[in-house]
Amino acid sequence: MGTWGHQPWDNDGAADWFTSLFDGIDIDGHIERAFATDDGDEIRAAAYILTALGRPYIWPGALERLDGHLERGIELLTEFLEEDSEFRELWEDDPEALAAVRAELAALEARLNGDDDAADEDDEE
């Protein structure tokens, strides 16, 4: 068995296990459908999946599509934080809601940049 790091997904056995776990799930389709809606809850849920599973050895979808999903998630969450966004209006500029979106956005950016340590720190907050 090959290992290349200390995280639970940094070895051949875990990579194979994740592949088996998600076999048959069209994660790319689910992410794309969520990102195509106007439903902020679905968009944030899809973005969370990207923060949690958006690693090369875990991602259950087409790896060549992962960066595109991350970029789109960053774009959508950035729009949530704009002054006149529906998200801010819906949440009445609630500081905790805005902080949660900022943390999720930072985690997506870290995933896109390959900085898993920074993304994992954001996941723990």
C-alpha positions as CSV (number, residue, x, y, z in Angstrom):
1,M,0.0,0.0,0.0
2,G,1.3,3.4,-0.9
3,T,1.0,6.3,1.5
4,W,2.0,9.9,0.8
5,G,0.8,11.8,3.8
6,H,-0.7,11.7,7.2
7,Q,-4.3,12.4,6.5
8,P,-6.9,9.6,6.3
9,W,-7.2,10.0,2.5
10,D,-3.4,10.1,1.8
11,N,-3.0,6.4,0.9
12,D,-4.0,3.9,-1.7
13,G,-6.4,2.0,0.5
14,A,-8.4,5.1,1.4
15,A,-8.4,6.3,-2.1
16,D,-9.8,3.0,-3.3
17,W,-12.3,3.0,-0.4
18,F,-13.6,6.5,-1.3
19,T,-14.0,5.4,-5.0
20,S,-16.0,2.4,-3.9
21,L,-18.1,4.5,-1.4
22,F,-19.2,7.0,-4.0
23,D,-19.6,4.5,-6.9
24,G,-22.7,5.3,-9.0
25,I,-23.2,8.8,-7.6
26,D,-23.3,11.6,-10.2
27,I,-21.7,14.2,-8.0
28,D,-20.8,16.4,-10.9
29,G,-24.4,16.5,-12.0
30,H,-25.6,17.2,-8.5
31,I,-23.2,20.1,-8.1
32,E,-24.0,21.6,-11.5
33,R,-27.8,21.4,-10.8
34,A,-27.4,23.1,-7.5
35,F,-25.2,25.8,-8.9
36,A,-27.7,26.4,-11.7
37,T,-30.5,27.2,-9.3
38,D,-31.4,30.4,-7.5
39,D,-31.7,28.5,-4.2
40,G,-29.0,29.8,-1.9
41,D,-29.4,26.9,0.5
42,E,-28.7,24.4,-2.3
43,I,-25.8,26.4,-3.6
44,R,-24.2,26.6,-0.1
45,A,-24.8,22.8,0.4
46,A,-23.1,22.0,-2.9
47,A,-20.2,24.4,-2.0
48,Y,-19.9,22.6,1.3
49,I,-19.6,19.2,-0.4
50,L,-16.7,20.8,-2.4
51,T,-15.0,21.9,0.7
52,A,-15.4,18.5,2.3
53,L,-14.7,16.2,-0.6
54,G,-12.8,18.5,-3.1
55,R,-9.5,16.7,-2.8
56,P,-8.0,14.7,-5.7
57,Y,-8.0,11.3,-3.8
58,I,-11.5,11.7,-2.5
59,W,-13.5,13.6,-5.2
60,P,-16.2,11.2,-6.4
61,G,-16.7,12.9,-9.7
62,A,-14.6,13.6,-12.7
63,L,-11.3,15.1,-11.4
64,E,-10.9,17.3,-14.5
65,R,-14.1,19.0,-13.5
66,L,-13.3,19.7,-9.9
67,D,-11.5,23.0,-10.5
68,G,-14.4,24.3,-12.5
69,H,-16.8,23.4,-9.7
70,L,-14.6,25.2,-7.2
71,E,-14.3,28.3,-9.4
72,R,-18.1,28.4,-9.8
73,G,-18.7,27.9,-6.1
74,I,-16.3,30.8,-5.4
75,E,-18.1,33.0,-7.9
76,L,-21.5,32.2,-6.4
77,L,-20.5,32.7,-2.8
78,T,-18.8,35.9,-3.7
79,E,-22.1,37.1,-5.1
80,F,-23.8,36.2,-1.8
81,L,-21.5,38.7,-0.1
82,E,-22.2,41.6,-2.4
83,E,-24.0,44.6,-0.8
84,D,-27.2,44.2,-2.8
85,S,-27.4,40.4,-2.9
86,E,-30.6,38.4,-2.2
87,F,-28.7,36.4,0.3
88,R,-27.8,39.4,2.4
89,E,-31.4,40.7,2.2
90,L,-32.8,37.3,3.2
91,W,-30.4,37.1,6.1
92,E,-30.8,40.8,7.0
93,D,-27.0,41.1,7.0
94,D,-26.7,38.7,9.9
95,P,-23.0,38.8,10.9
96,E,-22.9,35.1,11.7
97,A,-24.4,34.1,8.3
98,L,-22.0,36.4,6.5
99,A,-19.1,35.0,8.5
100,A,-20.2,31.5,7.7
101,V,-20.2,32.3,3.9
102,R,-16.8,34.0,4.2
103,A,-15.4,30.9,5.9
104,E,-16.9,28.6,3.2
105,L,-15.5,30.9,0.5
106,A,-12.0,30.8,2.1
107,A,-12.2,27.0,2.2
108,L,-13.1,26.8,-1.5
109,E,-10.3,29.1,-2.4
110,A,-7.9,27.1,-0.4
111,R,-9.1,23.9,-2.1
112,L,-8.6,25.5,-5.5
113,N,-5.1,26.6,-4.6
114,G,-4.3,23.1,-3.3
115,D,-3.8,24.4,0.2
116,D,-5.6,21.6,2.0
117,D,-4.2,22.6,5.4
118,A,-5.8,26.1,5.2
119,A,-9.1,24.6,4.0
120,D,-9.1,22.1,6.8
121,E,-8.5,24.8,9.4
122,D,-11.5,26.7,8.0
123,D,-13.6,23.5,8.1
124,E,-12.9,23.2,11.9
125,E,-14.2,26.7,12.7
